[in-house]
Amino acid sequence: MALTLISKAFAPDQPIPRKYARAGENLFPPLAWSGAPDGTRSFALVIEDPDAPSGTFRHCGIANIPAQWTALTENADTAPDRAPRFYKNDFGNARYDGPQPPRGDRPHHYIFRLVAVDVPRLSIPDAAGISAMWAEAKKHALAEASVTGTYQTQ
């Protein structure tokens, strides 16, 4: 069974509801996964907008998600049990910041990528940011799954 990732908030390749956007409630959308391969010791997640005018824009990066977890709940970035580590996104915040494409742009694609990794913790300093965390996670990746949603500012 392959690693799969879904969201109850939006169907694959469909619009992300406004409440998960920065102009809405800016809530972290619920995610669930299954099919982690043998040897998975933790997970890492990145949320990226490859359609941003300045190039790929990272909205969230999370590492050290415990191997026994199979989901992140809505608003997981503000939950009191912050076992996972959130890295600074391209807005400069160590949390989730939702879609915010420029007004008038075509719909942007928001790719949620989850990797199962073979180590329990990534030892990347918080200040390193999402790019460094993701590069390290990819070195330890056993499997990857993704789900994409779209968003357009009206």
VMD Tcl script that builds the backbone (N, CA, C; Angstrom):
set m [mol new atoms 462]
animate dup $m
set s [atomselect $m all]
$s set {name element resname resid chain x y z} {
  {N N MET 1 A 0.844 -1.189 0.000}
  {CA C MET 1 A 0.000 0.000 0.000}
  {C C MET 1 A 0.887 1.249 0.000}
  {N N ALA 2 A 0.620 2.160 -0.875}
  {CA C ALA 2 A 1.401 3.393 -0.985}
  {C C ALA 2 A 0.927 4.428 0.032}
  {N N LEU 3 A 1.829 5.314 0.393}
  {CA C LEU 3 A 1.486 6.418 1.279}
  {C C LEU 3 A 0.510 7.341 0.545}
  {N N THR 4 A -0.606 7.673 1.190}
  {CA C THR 4 A -1.595 8.576 0.604}
  {C C THR 4 A -1.900 9.702 1.587}
  {N N LEU 5 A -2.274 10.851 1.046}
  {CA C LEU 5 A -2.586 12.034 1.830}
  {C C LEU 5 A -3.885 12.634 1.309}
  {N N ILE 6 A -4.810 12.957 2.227}
  {CA C ILE 6 A -6.072 13.585 1.852}
  {C C ILE 6 A -6.394 14.717 2.830}
  {N N SER 7 A -7.339 15.546 2.429}
  {CA C SER 7 A -7.895 16.558 3.321}
  {C C SER 7 A -9.410 16.459 3.260}
  {N N LYS 8 A -10.047 16.523 4.414}
  {CA C LYS 8 A -11.515 16.564 4.455}
  {C C LYS 8 A -12.025 17.955 4.094}
  {N N ALA 9 A -11.117 18.936 4.018}
  {CA C ALA 9 A -11.502 20.321 3.748}
  {C C ALA 9 A -11.697 20.600 2.262}
  {N N PHE 10 A -11.021 19.847 1.393}
  {CA C PHE 10 A -11.119 20.072 -0.050}
  {C C PHE 10 A -10.762 18.784 -0.790}
  {N N ALA 11 A -11.368 18.621 -1.949}
  {CA C ALA 11 A -11.075 17.471 -2.809}
  {C C ALA 11 A -9.806 17.775 -3.610}
  {N N PRO 12 A -9.082 16.735 -4.044}
  {CA C PRO 12 A -7.873 16.967 -4.835}
  {C C PRO 12 A -8.144 17.856 -6.056}
  {N N ASP 13 A -7.265 18.826 -6.249}
  {CA C ASP 13 A -7.312 19.753 -7.377}
  {C C ASP 13 A -8.554 20.639 -7.393}
  {N N GLN 14 A -9.195 20.793 -6.251}
  {CA C GLN 14 A -10.385 21.638 -6.117}
  {C C GLN 14 A -10.072 22.818 -5.196}
  {N N PRO 15 A -10.930 23.846 -5.198}
  {CA C PRO 15 A -10.670 25.031 -4.374}
  {C C PRO 15 A -10.612 24.732 -2.874}
  {N N ILE 16 A -9.682 25.400 -2.229}
  {CA C ILE 16 A -9.546 25.359 -0.771}
  {C C ILE 16 A -10.545 26.382 -0.228}
  {N N PRO 17 A -11.378 25.997 0.746}
  {CA C PRO 17 A -12.348 26.955 1.293}
  {C C PRO 17 A -11.671 28.188 1.900}
  {N N ARG 18 A -12.368 29.312 1.808}
  {CA C ARG 18 A -11.838 30.599 2.262}
  {C C ARG 18 A -11.403 30.584 3.727}
  {N N LYS 19 A -12.045 29.799 4.564}
  {CA C LYS 19 A -11.678 29.820 5.985}
  {C C LYS 19 A -10.242 29.351 6.224}
  {N N TYR 20 A -9.642 28.655 5.232}
  {CA C TYR 20 A -8.257 28.194 5.348}
  {C C TYR 20 A -7.278 29.164 4.696}
  {N N ALA 21 A -7.775 30.275 4.152}
  {CA C ALA 21 A -6.941 31.293 3.510}
  {C C ALA 21 A -6.593 32.386 4.522}
  {N N ARG 22 A -5.550 33.141 4.223}
  {CA C ARG 22 A -5.141 34.237 5.109}
  {C C ARG 22 A -6.229 35.284 5.232}
  {N N ALA 23 A -6.983 35.520 4.176}
  {CA C ALA 23 A -8.057 36.515 4.215}
  {C C ALA 23 A -9.305 35.976 4.908}
  {N N GLY 24 A -9.325 34.683 5.190}
  {CA C GLY 24 A -10.431 34.064 5.911}
  {C C GLY 24 A -10.042 33.928 7.376}
  {N N GLU 25 A -10.238 32.724 7.913}
  {CA C GLU 25 A -9.883 32.478 9.315}
  {C C GLU 25 A -8.431 32.018 9.468}
  {N N ASN 26 A -7.769 31.731 8.366}
  {CA C ASN 26 A -6.374 31.286 8.356}
  {C C ASN 26 A -6.178 30.010 9.181}
  {N N LEU 27 A -7.147 29.107 9.121}
  {CA C LEU 27 A -7.066 27.850 9.853}
  {C C LEU 27 A -6.257 26.821 9.070}
  {N N PHE 28 A -5.478 26.030 9.781}
  {CA C PHE 28 A -4.758 24.912 9.167}
  {C C PHE 28 A -5.809 23.881 8.758}
  {N N PRO 29 A -5.811 23.443 7.494}
  {CA C PRO 29 A -6.826 22.474 7.060}
  {C C PRO 29 A -6.521 21.072 7.592}
  {N N PRO 30 A -7.547 20.300 7.928}
  {CA C PRO 30 A -7.304 18.947 8.426}
  {C C PRO 30 A -6.708 18.063 7.331}
  {N N LEU 31 A -5.733 17.250 7.719}
  {CA C LEU 31 A -5.076 16.316 6.808}
  {C C LEU 31 A -5.063 14.930 7.439}
  {N N ALA 32 A -5.127 13.907 6.609}
  {CA C ALA 32 A -5.044 12.532 7.092}
  {C C ALA 32 A -4.236 11.720 6.088}
  {N N TRP 33 A -3.536 10.723 6.593}
  {CA C TRP 33 A -2.731 9.883 5.713}
  {C C TRP 33 A -2.795 8.433 6.159}
  {N N SER 34 A -2.407 7.566 5.224}
  {CA C SER 34 A -2.349 6.125 5.496}
  {C C SER 34 A -1.288 5.519 4.591}
  {N N GLY 35 A -0.928 4.280 4.889}
  {CA C GLY 35 A 0.027 3.559 4.058}
  {C C GLY 35 A 1.481 3.890 4.332}
  {N N ALA 36 A 1.801 4.289 5.563}
  {CA C ALA 36 A 3.207 4.569 5.887}
  {C C ALA 36 A 4.026 3.290 5.735}
  {N N PRO 37 A 5.184 3.382 5.092}
  {CA C PRO 37 A 6.000 2.188 4.893}
  {C C PRO 37 A 6.668 1.718 6.189}
  {N N ASP 38 A 7.051 0.453 6.205}
  {CA C ASP 38 A 7.827 -0.071 7.327}
  {C C ASP 38 A 9.079 0.776 7.500}
  {N N GLY 39 A 9.450 1.002 8.730}
  {CA C GLY 39 A 10.642 1.795 9.007}
  {C C GLY 39 A 10.365 3.268 9.208}
  {N N THR 40 A 9.113 3.687 9.060}
  {CA C THR 40 A 8.769 5.100 9.277}
  {C C THR 40 A 8.960 5.427 10.747}
  {N N ARG 41 A 9.759 6.459 11.013}
  {CA C ARG 41 A 10.023 6.876 12.391}
  {C C ARG 41 A 9.386 8.235 12.703}
  {N N SER 42 A 9.053 9.002 11.653}
  {CA C SER 42 A 8.347 10.276 11.814}
  {C C SER 42 A 7.930 10.754 10.422}
  {N N PHE 43 A 7.250 11.907 10.405}
  {CA C PHE 43 A 6.797 12.505 9.146}
  {C C PHE 43 A 7.215 13.965 9.101}
  {N N ALA 44 A 7.294 14.493 7.890}
  {CA C ALA 44 A 7.506 15.929 7.682}
  {C C ALA 44 A 6.518 16.375 6.604}
  {N N LEU 45 A 6.108 17.632 6.690}
  {CA C LEU 45 A 5.114 18.177 5.772}
  {C C LEU 45 A 5.550 19.562 5.320}
  {N N VAL 46 A 5.295 19.853 4.050}
  {CA C VAL 46 A 5.509 21.197 3.532}
  {C C VAL 46 A 4.297 21.566 2.682}
  {N N ILE 47 A 3.914 22.839 2.729}
  {CA C ILE 47 A 2.815 23.351 1.905}
  {C C ILE 47 A 3.403 24.471 1.053}
  {N N GLU 48 A 3.319 24.300 -0.273}
  {CA C GLU 48 A 3.964 25.219 -1.197}
  {C C GLU 48 A 3.009 25.723 -2.268}
  {N N ASP 49 A 3.253 26.963 -2.703}
  {CA C ASP 49 A 2.552 27.566 -3.834}
  {C C ASP 49 A 3.570 27.776 -4.945}
  {N N PRO 50 A 3.616 26.883 -5.940}
  {CA C PRO 50 A 4.591 27.046 -7.025}
  {C C PRO 50 A 4.200 28.143 -8.017}
  {N N ASP 51 A 3.000 28.691 -7.894}
  {CA C ASP 51 A 2.517 29.715 -8.828}
  {C C ASP 51 A 2.775 31.142 -8.353}
  {N N ALA 52 A 3.421 31.300 -7.211}
  {CA C ALA 52 A 3.678 32.642 -6.675}
  {C C ALA 52 A 4.538 33.448 -7.649}
  {N N PRO 53 A 4.281 34.752 -7.767}
  {CA C PRO 53 A 5.019 35.587 -8.724}
  {C C PRO 53 A 6.540 35.544 -8.540}
  {N N SER 54 A 7.008 35.392 -7.307}
  {CA C SER 54 A 8.448 35.389 -7.036}
  {C C SER 54 A 9.047 33.989 -7.051}
  {N N GLY 55 A 8.277 32.990 -7.428}
  {CA C GLY 55 A 8.738 31.600 -7.387}
  {C C GLY 55 A 8.046 30.866 -6.261}
  {N N THR 56 A 8.399 29.610 -6.052}
  {CA C THR 56 A 7.732 28.790 -5.044}
  {C C THR 56 A 7.727 29.486 -3.688}
  {N N PHE 57 A 6.540 29.579 -3.102}
  {CA C PHE 57 A 6.339 30.231 -1.808}
  {C C PHE 57 A 5.880 29.173 -0.821}
  {N N ARG 58 A 6.566 29.099 0.317}
  {CA C ARG 58 A 6.263 28.065 1.317}
  {C C ARG 58 A 5.377 28.642 2.423}
  {N N HIS 59 A 4.211 28.030 2.582}
  {CA C HIS 59 A 3.218 28.502 3.551}
  {C C HIS 59 A 3.309 27.803 4.894}
  {N N CYS 60 A 3.923 26.621 4.942}
  {CA C CYS 60 A 4.020 25.882 6.198}
  {C C CYS 60 A 5.064 24.785 6.047}
  {N N GLY 61 A 5.784 24.527 7.117}
  {CA C GLY 61 A 6.728 23.420 7.168}
  {C C GLY 61 A 6.707 22.819 8.559}
  {N N ILE 62 A 6.499 21.518 8.617}
  {CA C ILE 62 A 6.399 20.824 9.900}
  {C C ILE 62 A 7.290 19.588 9.851}
  {N N ALA 63 A 8.069 19.376 10.898}
  {CA C ALA 63 A 8.886 18.175 11.011}
  {C C ALA 63 A 8.636 17.523 12.363}
  {N N ASN 64 A 9.140 16.314 12.511}
  {CA C ASN 64 A 9.061 15.560 13.765}
  {C C ASN 64 A 7.622 15.227 14.149}
  {N N ILE 65 A 6.793 14.974 13.142}
  {CA C ILE 65 A 5.435 14.494 13.391}
  {C C ILE 65 A 5.571 13.036 13.802}
  {N N PRO 66 A 5.086 12.654 14.975}
  {CA C PRO 66 A 5.280 11.289 15.456}
  {C C PRO 66 A 4.785 10.218 14.478}
  {N N ALA 67 A 5.534 9.129 14.398}
  {CA C ALA 67 A 5.243 8.046 13.448}
  {C C ALA 67 A 3.868 7.425 13.671}
  {N N GLN 68 A 3.352 7.448 14.889}
  {CA C GLN 68 A 2.054 6.829 15.160}
  {C C GLN 68 A 0.885 7.717 14.754}
  {N N TRP 69 A 1.135 8.976 14.429}
  {CA C TRP 69 A 0.070 9.873 14.005}
  {C C TRP 69 A -0.349 9.536 12.579}
  {N N THR 70 A -1.633 9.698 12.311}
  {CA C THR 70 A -2.164 9.486 10.964}
  {C C THR 70 A -2.970 10.704 10.489}
  {N N ALA 71 A -2.848 11.808 11.224}
  {CA C ALA 71 A -3.613 12.999 10.865}
  {C C ALA 71 A -3.064 14.229 11.576}
  {N N LEU 72 A -3.384 15.373 11.011}
  {CA C LEU 72 A -3.218 16.670 11.658}
  {C C LEU 72 A -4.602 17.311 11.634}
  {N N THR 73 A -5.064 17.733 12.772}
  {CA C THR 73 A -6.411 18.278 12.876}
  {C C THR 73 A -6.471 19.718 12.382}
  {N N GLU 74 A -7.697 20.166 12.133}
  {CA C GLU 74 A -7.894 21.570 11.776}
  {C C GLU 74 A -7.280 22.437 12.859}
  {N N ASN 75 A -6.550 23.435 12.426}
  {CA C ASN 75 A -5.884 24.372 13.323}
  {C C ASN 75 A -4.796 23.699 14.160}
  {N N ALA 76 A -4.158 22.665 13.600}
  {CA C ALA 76 A -3.119 21.913 14.299}
  {C C ALA 76 A -1.956 22.791 14.747}
  {N N ASP 77 A -1.725 23.908 14.074}
  {CA C ASP 77 A -0.594 24.762 14.425}
  {C C ASP 77 A -0.820 25.559 15.704}
  {N N THR 78 A -2.032 25.558 16.237}
  {CA C THR 78 A -2.285 26.263 17.492}
  {C C THR 78 A -2.678 25.297 18.612}
  {N N ALA 79 A -2.642 24.003 18.315}
  {CA C ALA 79 A -3.013 23.000 19.322}
  {C C ALA 79 A -1.998 23.012 20.469}
  {N N PRO 80 A -2.464 22.741 21.708}
  {CA C PRO 80 A -1.548 22.775 22.848}
  {C C PRO 80 A -0.458 21.699 22.764}
  {N N ASP 81 A -0.761 20.530 22.146}
  {CA C ASP 81 A 0.234 19.470 22.012}
  {C C ASP 81 A 1.019 19.727 20.732}
  {N N ARG 82 A 2.098 20.482 20.870}
  {CA C ARG 82 A 2.876 20.843 19.686}
  {C C ARG 82 A 4.106 19.959 19.574}
  {N N ALA 83 A 3.910 18.636 19.608}
  {CA C ALA 83 A 5.025 17.710 19.461}
  {C C ALA 83 A 5.787 17.977 18.170}
  {N N PRO 84 A 5.096 18.185 17.059}
  {CA C PRO 84 A 5.835 18.502 15.838}
  {C C PRO 84 A 6.449 19.896 15.920}
  {N N ARG 85 A 7.484 20.105 15.129}
  {CA C ARG 85 A 8.150 21.407 15.089}
  {C C ARG 85 A 7.726 22.152 13.828}
  {N N PHE 86 A 7.255 23.371 14.001}
  {CA C PHE 86 A 6.879 24.234 12.887}
  {C C PHE 86 A 8.068 25.143 12.564}
  {N N TYR 87 A 8.378 25.246 11.287}
  {CA C TYR 87 A 9.487 26.082 10.829}
  {C C TYR 87 A 8.947 27.370 10.220}
  {N N LYS 88 A 9.778 28.408 10.210}
  {CA C LYS 88 A 9.347 29.699 9.663}
  {C C LYS 88 A 8.997 29.563 8.190}
  {N N ASN 89 A 7.793 30.052 7.870}
  {CA C ASN 89 A 7.353 30.043 6.479}
  {C C ASN 89 A 7.865 31.303 5.781}
  {N N ASP 90 A 7.504 31.459 4.529}
  {CA C ASP 90 A 8.006 32.604 3.773}
  {C C ASP 90 A 7.358 33.927 4.175}
  {N N PHE 91 A 6.351 33.876 5.043}
  {CA C PHE 91 A 5.812 35.095 5.653}
  {C C PHE 91 A 6.629 35.467 6.892}
  {N N GLY 92 A 7.490 34.539 7.349}
  {CA C GLY 92 A 8.306 34.766 8.537}
  {C C GLY 92 A 7.700 34.223 9.812}
  {N N ASN 93 A 6.652 33.381 9.700}
  {CA C ASN 93 A 5.957 32.850 10.867}
  {C C ASN 93 A 6.177 31.349 11.017}
  {N N ALA 94 A 6.389 30.891 12.235}
  {CA C ALA 94 A 6.550 29.459 12.511}
  {C C ALA 94 A 5.167 28.858 12.775}
  {N N ARG 95 A 4.364 28.824 11.724}
  {CA C ARG 95 A 3.004 28.305 11.789}
  {C C ARG 95 A 2.496 28.178 10.353}
  {N N TYR 96 A 1.255 27.805 10.223}
  {CA C TYR 96 A 0.589 27.780 8.924}
  {C C TYR 96 A 0.081 29.176 8.600}
  {N N ASP 97 A 0.285 29.601 7.371}
  {CA C ASP 97 A -0.363 30.788 6.824}
  {C C ASP 97 A -0.962 30.355 5.500}
  {N N GLY 98 A -2.253 30.535 5.363}
  {CA C GLY 98 A -2.987 30.030 4.210}
  {C C GLY 98 A -2.756 30.782 2.923}
  {N N PRO 99 A -3.453 30.334 1.885}
  {CA C PRO 99 A -3.328 30.954 0.568}
  {C C PRO 99 A -3.606 32.448 0.596}
  {N N GLN 100 A -2.837 33.176 -0.220}
  {CA C GLN 100 A -3.042 34.608 -0.378}
  {C C GLN 100 A -2.441 35.057 -1.717}
  {N N PRO 101 A -2.949 34.505 -2.812}
  {CA C PRO 101 A -2.404 34.931 -4.109}
  {C C PRO 101 A -2.809 36.371 -4.417}
  {N N PRO 102 A -2.030 37.040 -5.257}
  {CA C PRO 102 A -2.394 38.413 -5.626}
  {C C PRO 102 A -3.771 38.465 -6.288}
  {N N ARG 103 A -4.518 39.493 -5.967}
  {CA C ARG 103 A -5.841 39.711 -6.569}
  {C C ARG 103 A -5.686 39.768 -8.087}
  {N N GLY 104 A -6.558 39.055 -8.785}
  {CA C GLY 104 A -6.538 39.057 -10.236}
  {C C GLY 104 A -5.702 37.953 -10.860}
  {N N ASP 105 A -4.836 37.298 -10.055}
  {CA C ASP 105 A -4.070 36.160 -10.575}
  {C C ASP 105 A -5.006 35.001 -10.858}
  {N N ARG 106 A -4.602 34.153 -11.787}
  {CA C ARG 106 A -5.330 32.905 -12.017}
  {C C ARG 106 A -5.243 32.078 -10.739}
  {N N PRO 107 A -6.045 31.027 -10.585}
  {CA C PRO 107 A -5.958 30.213 -9.370}
  {C C PRO 107 A -4.537 29.670 -9.158}
  {N N HIS 108 A -4.087 29.761 -7.922}
  {CA C HIS 108 A -2.791 29.193 -7.553}
  {C C HIS 108 A -3.005 27.773 -7.029}
  {N N HIS 109 A -1.978 26.947 -7.187}
  {CA C HIS 109 A -2.004 25.564 -6.703}
  {C C HIS 109 A -1.234 25.500 -5.389}
  {N N TYR 110 A -1.828 24.870 -4.395}
  {CA C TYR 110 A -1.203 24.716 -3.083}
  {C C TYR 110 A -0.970 23.229 -2.881}
  {N N ILE 111 A 0.315 22.862 -2.886}
  {CA C ILE 111 A 0.692 21.451 -2.814}
  {C C ILE 111 A 1.079 21.117 -1.380}
  {N N PHE 112 A 0.363 20.172 -0.807}
  {CA C PHE 112 A 0.624 19.661 0.535}
  {C C PHE 112 A 1.431 18.374 0.331}
  {N N ARG 113 A 2.696 18.369 0.749}
  {CA C ARG 113 A 3.577 17.207 0.550}
  {C C ARG 113 A 3.950 16.618 1.909}
  {N N LEU 114 A 3.737 15.337 2.036}
  {CA C LEU 114 A 4.063 14.618 3.264}
  {C C LEU 114 A 5.116 13.568 2.944}
  {N N VAL 115 A 6.170 13.498 3.760}
  {CA C VAL 115 A 7.150 12.427 3.602}
  {C C VAL 115 A 7.233 11.625 4.895}
  {N N ALA 116 A 7.329 10.309 4.713}
  {CA C ALA 116 A 7.631 9.400 5.814}
  {C C ALA 116 A 9.149 9.321 5.876}
  {N N VAL 117 A 9.729 9.556 7.044}
  {CA C VAL 117 A 11.182 9.558 7.173}
  {C C VAL 117 A 11.666 8.468 8.120}
  {N N ASP 118 A 12.939 8.106 7.960}
  {CA C ASP 118 A 13.504 6.982 8.699}
  {C C ASP 118 A 14.200 7.370 9.998}
  {N N VAL 119 A 14.005 8.607 10.453}
  {CA C VAL 119 A 14.568 9.067 11.720}
  {C C VAL 119 A 13.432 9.660 12.564}
  {N N PRO 120 A 13.528 9.560 13.903}
  {CA C PRO 120 A 12.448 10.085 14.740}
  {C C PRO 120 A 12.404 11.604 14.808}
  {N N ARG 121 A 13.554 12.243 14.602}
  {CA C ARG 121 A 13.614 13.707 14.680}
  {C C ARG 121 A 14.616 14.229 13.673}
  {N N LEU 122 A 14.277 15.339 13.039}
  {CA C LEU 122 A 15.233 16.044 12.192}
  {C C LEU 122 A 15.905 17.096 13.060}
  {N N SER 123 A 17.200 17.159 13.009}
  {CA C SER 123 A 17.954 18.109 13.842}
  {C C SER 123 A 18.315 19.347 13.038}
  {N N ILE 124 A 17.311 20.102 12.707}
  {CA C ILE 124 A 17.492 21.341 11.951}
  {C C ILE 124 A 17.058 22.488 12.860}
  {N N PRO 125 A 17.907 23.499 13.054}
  {CA C PRO 125 A 17.505 24.624 13.901}
  {C C PRO 125 A 16.285 25.341 13.344}
  {N N ASP 126 A 15.453 25.857 14.227}
  {CA C ASP 126 A 14.255 26.591 13.822}
  {C C ASP 126 A 14.583 27.705 12.838}
  {N N ALA 127 A 15.673 28.398 13.075}
  {CA C ALA 127 A 16.042 29.538 12.240}
  {C C ALA 127 A 16.403 29.134 10.810}
  {N N ALA 128 A 16.644 27.848 10.577}
  {CA C ALA 128 A 17.039 27.392 9.244}
  {C C ALA 128 A 15.914 27.555 8.229}
  {N N GLY 129 A 14.678 27.509 8.680}
  {CA C GLY 129 A 13.546 27.685 7.785}
  {C C GLY 129 A 13.112 26.405 7.093}
  {N N ILE 130 A 12.046 26.538 6.330}
  {CA C ILE 130 A 11.413 25.388 5.692}
  {C C ILE 130 A 12.314 24.741 4.644}
  {N N SER 131 A 13.005 25.514 3.854}
  {CA C SER 131 A 13.832 24.938 2.779}
  {C C SER 131 A 14.876 23.969 3.333}
  {N N ALA 132 A 15.554 24.369 4.387}
  {CA C ALA 132 A 16.572 23.506 4.996}
  {C C ALA 132 A 15.930 22.273 5.628}
  {N N MET 133 A 14.800 22.467 6.301}
  {CA C MET 133 A 14.106 21.325 6.907}
  {C C MET 133 A 13.697 20.333 5.836}
  {N N TRP 134 A 13.108 20.825 4.742}
  {CA C TRP 134 A 12.612 19.942 3.693}
  {C C TRP 134 A 13.758 19.199 3.004}
  {N N ALA 135 A 14.874 19.882 2.785}
  {CA C ALA 135 A 16.045 19.238 2.177}
  {C C ALA 135 A 16.532 18.090 3.057}
  {N N GLU 136 A 16.555 18.310 4.362}
  {CA C GLU 136 A 16.984 17.252 5.284}
  {C C GLU 136 A 15.968 16.114 5.316}
  {N N ALA 137 A 14.687 16.445 5.319}
  {CA C ALA 137 A 13.641 15.412 5.325}
  {C C ALA 137 A 13.757 14.530 4.081}
  {N N LYS 138 A 14.004 15.147 2.930}
  {CA C LYS 138 A 14.102 14.389 1.680}
  {C C LYS 138 A 15.278 13.405 1.707}
  {N N LYS 139 A 16.345 13.731 2.448}
  {CA C LYS 139 A 17.490 12.813 2.582}
  {C C LYS 139 A 17.091 11.531 3.301}
  {N N HIS 140 A 16.070 11.624 4.139}
  {CA C HIS 140 A 15.640 10.486 4.959}
  {C C HIS 140 A 14.301 9.908 4.501}
  {N N ALA 141 A 13.805 10.345 3.357}
  {CA C ALA 141 A 12.468 9.964 2.890}
  {C C ALA 141 A 12.381 8.484 2.509}
  {N N LEU 142 A 11.333 7.849 3.004}
  {CA C LEU 142 A 11.002 6.480 2.619}
  {C C LEU 142 A 9.878 6.478 1.585}
  {N N ALA 143 A 8.991 7.465 1.685}
  {CA C ALA 143 A 7.847 7.570 0.766}
  {C C ALA 143 A 7.331 9.003 0.832}
  {N N GLU 144 A 6.656 9.406 -0.237}
  {CA C GLU 144 A 6.071 10.746 -0.289}
  {C C GLU 144 A 4.672 10.674 -0.869}
  {N N ALA 145 A 3.783 11.504 -0.334}
  {CA C ALA 145 A 2.417 11.616 -0.845}
  {C C ALA 145 A 2.080 13.096 -0.909}
  {N N SER 146 A 1.148 13.452 -1.772}
  {CA C SER 146 A 0.752 14.850 -1.851}
  {C C SER 146 A -0.722 14.967 -2.222}
  {N N VAL 147 A -1.260 16.120 -1.897}
  {CA C VAL 147 A -2.603 16.497 -2.322}
  {C C VAL 147 A -2.522 17.984 -2.656}
  {N N THR 148 A -3.189 18.377 -3.724}
  {CA C THR 148 A -3.152 19.758 -4.179}
  {C C THR 148 A -4.547 20.370 -4.141}
  {N N GLY 149 A -4.600 21.598 -3.629}
  {CA C GLY 149 A -5.824 22.380 -3.669}
  {C C GLY 149 A -5.528 23.669 -4.412}
  {N N THR 150 A -6.561 24.376 -4.821}
  {CA C THR 150 A -6.379 25.641 -5.516}
  {C C THR 150 A -7.017 26.772 -4.731}
  {N N TYR 151 A -6.574 27.991 -5.035}
  {CA C TYR 151 A -7.184 29.154 -4.393}
  {C C TYR 151 A -6.959 30.360 -5.300}
  {N N GLN 152 A -8.002 31.200 -5.381}
  {CA C GLN 152 A -7.915 32.430 -6.150}
  {C C GLN 152 A -8.560 33.528 -5.325}
  {N N THR 153 A -7.844 34.648 -5.192}
  {CA C THR 153 A -8.390 35.802 -4.475}
  {C C THR 153 A -9.362 36.510 -5.400}
  {N N GLN 154 A -10.566 36.716 -4.919}
  {CA C GLN 154 A -11.601 37.365 -5.732}
  {C C GLN 154 A -11.523 38.858 -5.607}
}
mol reanalyze $m
mol bondsrecalc $m
mol representation Tube
mol addrep $m
